[in-house]
Amino acid sequence: MTKGCAAFFVGQDGEARQRFAVSVTLLGHPAIVELLAEAWEKYGYTHKGAIVVPCSVERFQRAVNAARAQERHHHHHHFRLPHLVRCFRPPHVVA
């Protein structure tokens, strides 16, 4: 795992999940927070292992791209995440 990144497995039920590493600086973007909320609704806070996001790979990629675009325009040197993101702690070993 790359330092400063969070691991995600992305895919809808019945699809093969793809693994993504996303910079933690992007996790506060509203589109990504929305996906994390959906993961929480489906799996709860006690979900074991990597963060699984139950959406299409295309939707996840659009959210990450939107977050990257906004970060380029509004780069901040401080880092604050909403409470929801803190509840998803990636494990030391992604399974």
C-alpha positions in Angstrom: 0.0 0.0 0.0 1.3 3.4 -0.9 1.8 5.7 2.1 -0.9 8.3 2.4 -3.5 6.2 0.5 -6.5 4.3 1.5 -7.4 0.9 -0.2 -10.8 0.3 -1.7 -12.4 -2.7 -3.3 -15.1 -1.4 -5.8 -17.8 -3.3 -7.6 -21.5 -4.0 -7.5 -22.9 -7.3 -6.2 -22.1 -10.1 -8.6 -19.2 -8.2 -10.2 -15.6 -8.9 -9.8 -14.2 -6.2 -7.4 -11.3 -4.0 -8.5 -8.8 -2.7 -6.0 -8.0 1.0 -5.9 -5.6 3.1 -3.8 -6.8 6.7 -3.3 -5.0 9.5 -1.6 -6.4 10.3 1.8 -6.4 14.0 0.8 -9.3 13.2 -1.5 -11.6 11.4 1.0 -13.3 14.6 2.2 -14.8 15.4 -1.3 -18.6 15.2 -1.3 -18.7 12.6 -4.1 -16.4 10.2 -2.2 -18.1 10.9 1.2 -21.4 9.9 -0.5 -19.8 6.6 -1.6 -18.5 5.9 1.9 -21.9 6.6 3.3 -23.4 4.0 0.9 -20.7 1.5 2.1 -21.6 2.3 5.7 -25.3 1.7 5.0 -24.6 -1.7 3.4 -21.8 -3.0 5.6 -21.9 -0.8 8.8 -18.9 0.4 10.8 -17.8 -3.1 11.9 -17.0 -4.3 8.4 -13.7 -6.3 8.5 -11.0 -5.9 5.9 -10.6 -3.4 3.1 -13.2 -0.8 2.5 -15.7 -2.2 0.0 -17.6 0.3 -2.0 -20.8 -1.1 -3.5 -21.0 0.8 -6.8 -19.8 0.5 -10.3 -16.1 1.1 -11.1 -17.1 3.9 -13.5 -19.0 5.7 -10.7 -16.1 5.4 -8.3 -13.7 6.6 -10.9 -15.9 9.6 -11.7 -15.9 10.5 -7.9 -12.1 10.2 -7.7 -11.6 12.3 -10.8 -14.0 15.0 -9.5 -12.1 15.1 -6.2 -8.7 15.3 -8.0 -10.0 18.1 -10.2 -11.2 20.1 -7.2 -8.0 19.4 -5.3 -6.0 21.0 -8.2 -8.1 24.1 -8.0 -8.4 24.4 -4.2 -5.3 22.8 -2.7 -5.0 23.4 1.0 -2.1 22.6 3.3 -4.3 21.5 6.1 -6.3 18.3 6.2 -9.7 17.8 7.8 -12.0 14.9 7.2 -15.7 14.5 8.1 -16.5 12.2 11.0 -17.8 9.5 8.6 -14.4 9.0 7.0 -12.7 8.4 10.3 -14.9 5.5 10.9 -13.4 3.5 8.0 -9.9 2.5 9.1 -8.1 0.4 6.6 -6.4 -2.6 8.1 -2.7 -3.2 8.1 -3.1 -6.0 5.6 -5.7 -5.6 2.8 -7.5 -8.9 2.4 
